[in-house]
């Protein structure tokens, strides 16, 4: 039982040390890059929302028309 705790502690310690090392290697974007990509993401979200709203409206009308045709 003590060996398991010791191994777990060492494994956790190794993981944290490797994580710190890897985080030093990351190339972080500057503020201008973050603002630019944020703008693209916000635009894409609204564009997809509009697209799905249009498609949903068309499909809803189609389904409603089919249902009303068969329920008469």
Backbone as JSON Lines, residues from 0, in Angstrom:
{"i":0,"aa":"X","n":[0.83,-1.2,0.0],"ca":[0.0,0.0,0.0],"c":[0.87,1.25,0.0]}
{"i":1,"aa":"X","n":[1.93,1.26,0.77],"ca":[2.82,2.42,0.83],"c":[3.53,2.62,-0.51]}
{"i":2,"aa":"X","n":[3.88,1.49,-1.17],"ca":[4.53,1.6,-2.47],"c":[3.59,2.21,-3.52]}
{"i":3,"aa":"X","n":[2.29,1.85,-3.44],"ca":[1.33,2.4,-4.38],"c":[1.2,3.91,-4.21]}
{"i":4,"aa":"X","n":[1.17,4.36,-2.96],"ca":[1.09,5.8,-2.7],"c":[2.35,6.49,-3.18]}
{"i":5,"aa":"X","n":[3.49,5.88,-2.96],"ca":[4.76,6.45,-3.38],"c":[4.83,6.52,-4.91]}
{"i":6,"aa":"X","n":[4.4,5.44,-5.58],"ca":[4.39,5.44,-7.04],"c":[3.4,6.46,-7.59]}
{"i":7,"aa":"X","n":[2.24,6.58,-6.97],"ca":[1.26,7.56,-7.4],"c":[1.81,8.97,-7.23]}
{"i":8,"aa":"X","n":[2.43,9.23,-6.1],"ca":[3.01,10.54,-5.83],"c":[4.1,10.86,-6.85]}
{"i":9,"aa":"X","n":[4.97,9.9,-7.14],"ca":[6.05,10.11,-8.1],"c":[5.48,10.31,-9.51]}
{"i":10,"aa":"X","n":[4.48,9.53,-9.87],"ca":[3.87,9.67,-11.19],"c":[3.21,11.04,-11.34]}
{"i":11,"aa":"X","n":[2.55,11.5,-10.3],"ca":[1.92,12.82,-10.33],"c":[2.98,13.91,-10.43]}
{"i":12,"aa":"X","n":[4.03,13.76,-9.69],"ca":[5.14,14.73,-9.72],"c":[5.79,14.77,-11.11]}
{"i":13,"aa":"X","n":[6.02,13.6,-11.7],"ca":[6.6,13.54,-13.04],"c":[5.67,14.2,-14.06]}
{"i":14,"aa":"X","n":[4.38,13.94,-13.93],"ca":[3.41,14.53,-14.85],"c":[3.45,16.06,-14.76]}
{"i":15,"aa":"X","n":[3.46,16.59,-13.57],"ca":[3.48,18.05,-13.4],"c":[4.76,18.64,-13.97]}
{"i":16,"aa":"X","n":[5.89,17.99,-13.73],"ca":[7.16,18.48,-14.28],"c":[7.17,18.45,-15.8]}
{"i":17,"aa":"X","n":[6.64,17.39,-16.39],"ca":[6.55,17.3,-17.85],"c":[5.59,18.35,-18.4]}
{"i":18,"aa":"X","n":[4.51,18.6,-17.67],"ca":[3.55,19.62,-18.08],"c":[4.2,21.0,-18.08]}
{"i":19,"aa":"X","n":[4.95,21.32,-17.05],"ca":[5.64,22.61,-17.0],"c":[6.62,22.75,-18.15]}
{"i":20,"aa":"X","n":[7.37,21.69,-18.44],"ca":[8.32,21.71,-19.54],"c":[7.61,21.94,-20.87]}
{"i":21,"aa":"X","n":[6.52,21.25,-21.08],"ca":[5.78,21.38,-22.33],"c":[5.17,22.77,-22.47]}
{"i":22,"aa":"X","n":[4.69,23.35,-21.38],"ca":[4.09,24.68,-21.43],"c":[5.12,25.75,-21.77]}
{"i":23,"aa":"X","n":[6.39,25.52,-21.45],"ca":[7.43,26.46,-21.84],"c":[7.68,26.42,-23.35]}
{"i":24,"aa":"X","n":[7.36,25.31,-23.99],"ca":[7.59,25.16,-25.43],"c":[6.46,25.72,-26.28]}
{"i":25,"aa":"X","n":[5.35,26.04,-25.66],"ca":[4.18,26.52,-26.4],"c":[4.47,27.92,-26.95]}
{"i":26,"aa":"X","n":[4.11,28.13,-28.2],"ca":[4.23,29.49,-28.77],"c":[2.86,30.16,-28.62]}
{"i":27,"aa":"X","n":[2.79,31.1,-27.72],"ca":[1.53,31.75,-27.39],"c":[1.25,32.86,-28.39]}
{"i":28,"aa":"X","n":[0.0,33.03,-28.81],"ca":[-0.34,34.12,-29.75],"c":[-0.31,35.46,-29.03]}
{"i":29,"aa":"X","n":[-0.05,36.52,-29.81],"ca":[-0.09,37.85,-29.19],"c":[-1.53,38.35,-29.18]}
{"i":30,"aa":"X","n":[-1.73,39.51,-28.59],"ca":[-3.09,40.04,-28.41],"c":[-3.79,40.27,-29.76]}
{"i":31,"aa":"X","n":[-3.05,40.79,-30.75],"ca":[-3.64,41.07,-32.05],"c":[-4.14,39.79,-32.72]}
{"i":32,"aa":"X","n":[-3.37,38.71,-32.61],"ca":[-3.79,37.43,-33.18],"c":[-5.03,36.9,-32.48]}
{"i":33,"aa":"X","n":[-5.07,37.02,-31.17],"ca":[-6.23,36.54,-30.41],"c":[-7.47,37.33,-30.78]}
{"i":34,"aa":"X","n":[-7.34,38.65,-30.9],"ca":[-8.49,39.48,-31.29],"c":[-8.97,39.11,-32.69]}
{"i":35,"aa":"X","n":[-8.04,38.88,-33.61],"ca":[-8.42,38.52,-34.97],"c":[-9.15,37.19,-35.04]}
{"i":36,"aa":"X","n":[-8.62,36.2,-34.37],"ca":[-9.28,34.88,-34.41],"c":[-10.6,34.91,-33.64]}
{"i":37,"aa":"X","n":[-10.69,35.73,-32.61],"ca":[-11.95,35.86,-31.88],"c":[-13.02,36.46,-32.78]}
{"i":38,"aa":"X","n":[-12.63,37.46,-33.56],"ca":[-13.58,38.05,-34.51],"c":[-14.06,37.05,-35.54]}
{"i":39,"aa":"X","n":[-13.15,36.23,-36.03],"ca":[-13.53,35.2,-37.01],"c":[-14.49,34.2,-36.38]}
{"i":40,"aa":"X","n":[-14.21,33.79,-35.16],"ca":[-15.08,32.82,-34.48],"c":[-16.47,33.41,-34.25]}
{"i":41,"aa":"X","n":[-16.54,34.65,-33.79],"ca":[-17.84,35.28,-33.55],"c":[-18.62,35.39,-34.86]}
{"i":42,"aa":"X","n":[-17.95,35.81,-35.94],"ca":[-18.62,35.9,-37.24],"c":[-19.12,34.53,-37.69]}
{"i":43,"aa":"X","n":[-18.28,33.5,-37.53],"ca":[-18.66,32.15,-37.96],"c":[-19.86,31.64,-37.16]}
{"i":44,"aa":"X","n":[-19.9,31.91,-35.88],"ca":[-21.03,31.47,-35.05],"c":[-22.32,32.1,-35.55]}
{"i":45,"aa":"X","n":[-22.3,33.4,-35.82],"ca":[-23.52,34.06,-36.31],"c":[-23.89,33.59,-37.71]}
{"i":46,"aa":"X","n":[-22.89,33.35,-38.57],"ca":[-23.17,32.87,-39.92],"c":[-23.81,31.49,-39.87]}
{"i":47,"aa":"X","n":[-23.26,30.59,-39.07],"ca":[-23.84,29.25,-38.95],"c":[-25.22,29.31,-38.31]}
{"i":48,"aa":"X","n":[-25.41,30.18,-37.33],"ca":[-26.73,30.32,-36.71],"c":[-27.76,30.76,-37.74]}
{"i":49,"aa":"X","n":[-27.4,31.73,-38.57],"ca":[-28.32,32.2,-39.61],"c":[-28.6,31.09,-40.62]}
{"i":50,"aa":"X","n":[-27.56,30.38,-41.02],"ca":[-27.73,29.28,-41.98],"c":[-28.68,28.21,-41.44]}
{"i":51,"aa":"X","n":[-28.45,27.79,-40.19],"ca":[-29.3,26.75,-39.61],"c":[-30.72,27.26,-39.37]}
{"i":52,"aa":"X","n":[-30.89,28.54,-39.09],"ca":[-32.22,29.1,-38.92],"c":[-32.99,29.03,-40.24]}
{"i":53,"aa":"X","n":[-32.3,29.39,-41.34],"ca":[-32.95,29.33,-42.66],"c":[-33.3,27.89,-43.02]}
{"i":54,"aa":"X","n":[-32.36,26.98,-42.85],"ca":[-32.61,25.57,-43.17],"c":[-33.73,25.02,-42.31]}
{"i":55,"aa":"X","n":[-33.73,25.34,-41.03],"ca":[-34.77,24.86,-40.12],"c":[-36.13,25.4,-40.54]}
{"i":56,"aa":"X","n":[-36.19,26.67,-40.93],"ca":[-37.46,27.26,-41.36],"c":[-37.98,26.56,-42.61]}
{"i":57,"aa":"X","n":[-37.1,26.32,-43.56],"ca":[-37.5,25.65,-44.8],"c":[-37.99,24.24,-44.52]}
{"i":58,"aa":"X","n":[-37.26,23.5,-43.71],"ca":[-37.66,22.12,-43.38],"c":[-38.96,22.1,-42.59]}
{"i":59,"aa":"X","n":[-39.14,23.04,-41.67],"ca":[-40.38,23.1,-40.89],"c":[-41.58,23.36,-41.78]}
{"i":60,"aa":"X","n":[-41.44,24.28,-42.74],"ca":[-42.53,24.55,-43.68],"c":[-42.82,23.32,-44.54]}
{"i":61,"aa":"X","n":[-41.74,22.64,-44.96],"ca":[-41.93,21.44,-45.78],"c":[-42.65,20.35,-45.03]}
{"i":62,"aa":"X","n":[-42.24,20.11,-43.79],"ca":[-42.89,19.08,-42.98],"c":[-44.34,19.46,-42.7]}
{"i":63,"aa":"X","n":[-44.57,20.73,-42.4],"ca":[-45.93,21.19,-42.14],"c":[-46.81,21.01,-43.39]}
{"i":64,"aa":"X","n":[-46.26,21.31,-44.57],"ca":[-47.01,21.15,-45.81],"c":[-47.33,19.68,-46.07]}
{"i":65,"aa":"X","n":[-46.37,18.79,-45.84],"ca":[-46.6,17.36,-46.05],"c":[-47.64,16.85,-45.07]}
{"i":66,"aa":"X","n":[-47.54,17.24,-43.82],"ca":[-48.51,16.79,-42.81],"c":[-49.92,17.3,-43.13]}
{"i":67,"aa":"X","n":[-50.01,18.57,-43.53],"ca":[-51.34,19.11,-43.84],"c":[-51.91,18.44,-45.11]}
{"i":68,"aa":"X","n":[-51.06,18.07,-46.05],"ca":[-51.52,17.38,-47.26],"c":[-52.12,16.01,-46.92]}
{"i":69,"aa":"X","n":[-51.47,15.29,-46.02],"ca":[-51.93,13.94,-45.7],"c":[-53.02,13.9,-44.62]}
{"i":70,"aa":"X","n":[-53.26,15.0,-43.93],"ca":[-54.3,15.0,-42.88],"c":[-55.62,15.58,-43.39]}
{"i":71,"aa":"X","n":[-55.68,15.98,-44.64],"ca":[-56.95,16.53,-45.18],"c":[-57.89,15.44,-45.54]}
